[in-house]
Amino acid sequence: MLGAGSWGTAFAKVLADAGTDVTIWARRPEVAAALASDHRNPDYLPDIPLPPIAATHDPAVALDGADIAVFAVPSQSLRANATEWKGLIDPDATLLSLAKGIETGTLLRMSEVIEQVTGADRSRIAVLSGPNLAREIAVGQPAASVIACCDNDRAVAVQHASATGYFRPYTNADVVGCEIGGACKNVIALACGIASGMGLGDNSIASLITRGLAEIIRLGVVLGADPATLAGLAGIGDLVATCTSPLSRNRSFGHVLGAGGSMDAAQSATHGQVAEGVKSCTSIRALAERHGVEMPLTTSVHQVCHEGLSVRKAVDNLLGRRIKPE
């Protein structure tokens, strides 16, 4: 397990509870030491006891003999980290991405970044996505997820390594659909948070979720995704959880903006954790423009976060769009 943030820690717990031997890598030595000795993560989920999990600050130790290398780092730092780790990974290991985003500049999905950096055949690369709020899973609340890989045997192997009484993983061959759903839902969650912060109600949020899903499906289909994937756990499931839960960093970030707070205040409100949609909104918009896909919600979020557009003007722009058939 490469990464000891909230989701990396929670998924390491899932693997351990499933009976899988886990070694978690933490960037900071003090976090690795606390994980190893206290079985708690002092910075993320500090109040949740963890099963005995080996922990290290040395990626070579974490990857030694690993059948599955799990990438649990923020999307925009994945390339730099994967470049450092690529020589340490077993040549037949499955590479599992937990990261959700589109890389700035290249506009690559996370599996594509891993493939490009490591040189691994895409049949070795899997992604995990779904309505997976880290805290709920870490305390053992039931959740489902999707493991997507073009090699079904590898997807099934990861499925068996992570299936517990509270975590139910399904397999899927649609890597594109899972990744587009996982990346775009963060942006729509920012929009829903903004609306919530402005005092708008459930009708408004439901409308944003529904129109956001339409944007996601339009982009996904153009890129080769199966629409059924985006109607499932990795699409609407992940979207609803991220857009409605106060545990969602992206929704919480947007809520501060909608209430009149600054970008710095929103970052402080999420306790320094990464709200992936803040950066991904720009790359997703660029990817949509490259393929001629209209994504007005994504464009508005980008303009609020990076071009100084007021949240009120953003909402007015969306509500002022010409009426047409759904």
Disulfide bonds with the S-S distance in Angstrom:
none
